[in-house]
Amino acid sequence: MTTRINMYGVNPKALEGMMTLEAHFRTTTIEPLLRDLIKMRASQINGCAFCLHMHSKDARAQGEREERLHLLSAWRESSLYTPRERAALAWTEALTLIAQTGAPDADYEGLKGHFSEAEIVDLSLLITTINAWNRLAVGFRGQHPRAWAPEQAAA
């Protein structure tokens, strides 16, 4: 797969708003590991290898356990996630798949015991932003770094 456009090189000004949102998320009360889990779950759904590579690396650097990263796509069947994380992951799936889900009331109501209204806005913007990044990275065929060549995978 070949990158179609280097969006940062071609039009960095267009990405300034997205970068401002990313800076905002670092100031919220949503913990960094939860932000990475949210970004990873949306990226799994959207098939964004570039973002999965980036956010799994970020999560590991902050001490996230490998087993939680490996089981993230099956979080509903795992006891490794806290009730707060589960509420956020359900909302992540609901907004990422909004055409199918319509953002169900049950998923929204599930947030209320774990997040303030301001956090729900931040959480929803975080989910919206990672979905936008996913669409840009997948659409432009963004490439994650490779530590090995594909031919080594068969060896």
C-alpha positions, -999 to 999 in steps of 0.1 A, spaced: 0 0 0 13 34 -9 5 67 8 -18 88 -14 -11 122 1 11 134 30 -16 156 45 8 173 69 31 183 41 4 193 16 -19 213 38 -8 216 74 -30 247 80 -61 226 74 -51 203 103 -47 231 128 -82 227 142 -77 190 147 -44 196 165 -61 222 187 -87 196 197 -59 171 205 -42 197 228 -76 202 245 -80 165 253 -47 166 272 -62 191 296 -94 172 304 -102 149 333 -105 119 310 -74 99 319 -48 93 293 -51 55 292 -88 57 287 -83 82 259 -60 57 242 -84 28 247 -112 50 231 -89 59 202 -79 23 197 -114 9 198 -127 34 172 -96 27 151 -103 -11 153 -138 -5 140 -126 18 113 -97 -5 103 -70 22 108 -36 5 112 -18 39 114 -39 50 144 -39 15 160 -1 15 159 2 50 173 -23 46 201 -12 12 212 23 25 214 11 55 235 -8 32 258 21 9 263 43 39 271 19 49 299 19 14 313 -11 -2 297 -10 -40 300 -7 -61 268 -36 -83 277 -60 -53 279 -48 -41 245 -52 -76 230 -87 -80 244 -100 -46 235 -121 -57 206 -139 -81 229 -142 -58 259 -178 -67 265 -168 -103 272 -138 -94 294 -137 -85 331 -105 -65 326 -122 -31 320 -137 -9 347 -173 3 346 -161 37 336 -141 23 307 -170 1 297 -194 30 295 -169 50 274 -162 21 251 -200 15 246 -204 52 237 -173 50 214 -189 21 195 -223 39 194 -209 71 179 -184 54 156 -212 32 142 -238 60 144 -254 51 111 -263 17 125 -268 25 161 -284 60 162 -265 66 195 -289 46 217 -303 61 249 -290 31 269 -254 39 259 -259 76 267 -275 68 300 -247 45 309 -223 74 308 -241 94 335 -229 74 365 -193 77 354 -188 110 337 -199 146 343 -217 165 316 -186 183 307 -167 150 305 -195 136 282 -189 165 259 -151 159 259 -156 122 255 -179 127 225 -155 152 209 -127 127 215 -146 100 197 -156 123 169 -120 135 165 -105 100 163 -131 90 138 -121 120 117 -84 111 120 -92 75 110 -110 87 79 -80 108 69 -54 81 76 -74 54 59 -84 76 30 -49 89 23 -34 55 31 -13 67 60 15 42 68 26 32 103 63 27 109 76 -8 101 101 -26 122 103 -55 98 96 -62 62 64 -80 51 84 -109 37 97 -116 73 61 -123 84 60 -156 64 94 -167 79 
